[in-house]
Amino acid sequence: MNFSDPTRPAPPKIFAVSNQKGGVGKTTTTINLATGLVESGARVLLIDLDPQGNASTGLGIAQDRRKLTTYDVLLEEASISSAILETSIPNLFICPANADLSSADVELVANEKRSFLLQDALRQLELDRYKLDFVLIDCPPSLNLLTINAMIAANSVIVPLQAEFFALEGLSQLMLTIREIRQTANPALRIEGVLITMFDSRNRLCHQVEADARATLGDVVFETVIPRNVRVSEAPSYAMSVLEYDSSSKGAEAYRALTAEVLKRNPFLGQKE
């Protein structure tokens, strides 16, 4: 995302969190990484692009507060700032989603700019007042037009990968999509990293999946591994990140380690040591 106006602040770094397979810890990762970045002093916008709206619910945004959503931004030409809400975490903002988004794919087909709508929204001047350091996009669990919008708008993609049989096979289609977008619409797009999630250290298969992922993908795999942790699972039901819910749990420690890895590659002004 480049801005030609030198008087504007530096644009935020934009991450799409994506895997076409559901139940891999995608939304959990988006919420907890966003919270970890805020803990480090960043100002963060989370864009909920999943029709299930789990990121919105997980951050305590009740349905009746979602007057305008990502659906309105993409399909009704609402300004993105009119849809952004504050969360209970200072400096963490959200553009929420609801079930309206489930029809977006069909409705977008007729729009000539259908793949660039989110990119255009994130370039709006009014976003400058939020002084954002990062934008995290929680993608739907499919490679549809919403996910393509996210990847065209993003600088890089974070891919949560559940430590289970066949995990790597599902990655190939995602990698092909990223390559296509790089060739046609966003040449600067890169893979920020593959994150192994739901890792059970007592399970031999989990260790095998991790070994295979590192052998196949090398440095693309984050050093941090997210353990299967009951606190991580419980936190969303209290509309909290695990970093707030149980700050000293193994899950919270893992997401802080992931945050540190991301910040090492993507430092920002005002970062806490």
Secondary structure, DSSP 8 states (H G I E B T S, - for coil): -----TTS----EEEEE--SSSSSSHHHHHHHHHHHHHHTT--EEEEE--TT-HHHHHTT--GGG-SS-HHHHHHS---HHHH-EE-SSTTEEEE---GGGGGHHHHHTT-TTTTSHHHHHHT-GGGGGG--SEEEEE--SS-SHHHHHHHHH-SEEEEEEESSTTTTTTHHHHHHHHHHHHHHT-TT-EEEEEEEEEE-TT-HHHHHHHHHHHHHHGGGEEEEEEE--HHHHHGGGGT--HHHH-TTSHHHHHHHHHHHHHHHHS--TT---
